[in-house]
Amino acid sequence: MAGTYAAWRLKCERPDARITLFEGSDRIGGRLHSITPPGMPNMRAEIGGMRLPSFHRFVLNLVQHLELPTRPFKEGNANNLYYLRGQRLRAEDFLNPEKVPYHLRPNERGVPPSLLLKELLYQVFPEAAELSPPELDQLRRNYKKGLTALEDLGFSEQLLQVASAEALELIRDAGGYYTALGNSNASDMIFTLLAHRREKEVHFLTLEDGMQALPLTLAERFRQAGGEIQMNTRLHSLARPSEQGPVSFEVRFQDQETRSWRAKQVILCLPRRALELLLGQCFLFEHAQFVSDLQSVAAQPASKYFLCFDQPWWEPLGLDSGRSDTDLPMRQCYYFGTEGDQPGADPNNRNSLLMAGYNDGRASNFWETFLSYPNRLLESRLAQPQPLPDAVSPTPAMIEEMLRQLSEVHGVKVPDPYQGYFVDYAADPHGGAWHSWQTHARSWEVMPRMRQPVADAPIYICGEAYSLDQGWVEGALNTTELVLQEKFSLPPAPFLPAGHFYSP
């Protein structure tokens, strides 16, 4: 996302400049990847990012600027399930403490998990209730717990000061994400969650043609304007530029041919792991500050799997959209819908799409035993393979376990699917599906340094990893827009929201 946006914006503002976009794989999109399943021409399996929240106005303005059609991302209804500690619950059941299988304190009982988290956040950070994001950002930079700065404390450690361990387990289990309540940087987690929870009603949109339509459209607009795109080319090495000279770098094509290039300026639209794979081949690693800043975020493992069925077997259970959550390793499933119910589709086509699992942290690790490749992450560049495909077919053993867990969650015998997809974003070159700030990192100091790690070298870094909106398209756009304004003197994008706050 960052690469296509940077290339397009630069070409629009500097039509006579020679700008080349290098893509390491055989497709444009990165962690935005929309697949059209067989038998469902009007459906999209969103292997990567799948929705845009209403509080991300930058990306929504960009989508409108590009005239990309959108539709609501359905959030489900009161019938959606929570299968926790062997008990099947509906949303209303959390109001009845006797039905909730967690040993909660009196003040934690009868509160839905999402509302409970919000209450805990304001107990930890009571000053934040009415602050705007810029005001909240300034407060957290100077906020201390006793003599300790907030960024030196862990997030779950802070929540445990005001909540029981059982309450945190409930929030983790029912909220669908383990890493959201991890012990990452308390300052950044509290800032991100409270900034997002300022809106009373949050709704989500998605793109009618799939989320990948956004980077694909930017790449096509760039190409039409005269930009050059090199596919299947991976950055192999990056040399320090000579004084007032061009940057020299090498790219390696899929057939392992290596070719040298020179450029006045280079933007690396890469996450932490992809940068780490340049160790020994990139002069940036000679600088201790860059190495320290690189490690200031942690890549979070996550995996997804989709299954295609010839009937929406979940509809008789009162389920038609949105998600159900469980503490089983599948963690989340989304009911994406039925082909025949889509606008313009054959109503007799009942093929249906289910995101059968979406898991992170320790739940993602559960599925490692089903993978056919031995090592997800390389410890060195020795015998570096080609990138793993974004999506692979699940093994028979994996499908069998998926169906077993789905059947347990829903209380019915789930039929066999006719197609499946699986993606593990912990694999190289991504290293993770999203990032979070490590404890002790002062993000407001790291982010400007990462945008240009070496002051006298025209090498710039952008993407979601080193942003305030990690794991979102918004974060990738924010850091890229800052690089373009600060390092290339571009005027602000005309579709930037008024008063947009996106980074120090």
Buried (B, 14 or more C-beta within 10 A) or exposed (E): BBBBBBBBBBBBBEEEEEBEBBBBBEBBBBBBBBBEBEBBBBBBBBBBBBBBBEBBBBBBBBBEEBEBEBEEBBEBEEBBBBBBEEEBBBBEBBEEBEEBEBEBEEBBBBBBBEEBBBBBBBBBBEEBEEBEBEEBBEBBBEBEBEEEBBBBBBBBEBBBEBBBEBBBBBBBBBBBBBBBBBBBBBBBBBBBBBBBBBEEEEEBBBBBBBBBBBBBBBBBBBBEBEBEBBBBBBBBBBBBBEEEEBBBBBBBBBEEEEEEBEBEBBBBBBBBBBBBBBEEBBBBBEBEEBBEBBEBBBBBBBBBBBBBBBEBBBEEBEBBBBBBBBBBBBBBBBBBBBBBBBEEBEEEBBBBBBBBBBBBBEBBBBBEEBBEEEEBBBEEEEEBEBBBEBBBEBBEEBBEBBBEBBEBBBEEEBEEBEBBBBBBBBBBBBBBBBBBBBBEBBBBBBBEBBBBBBEEBBBBBBBBBBBBBBBBBBBBBBBBBBBBBEBBEBEEBEBBEEEBBBBB
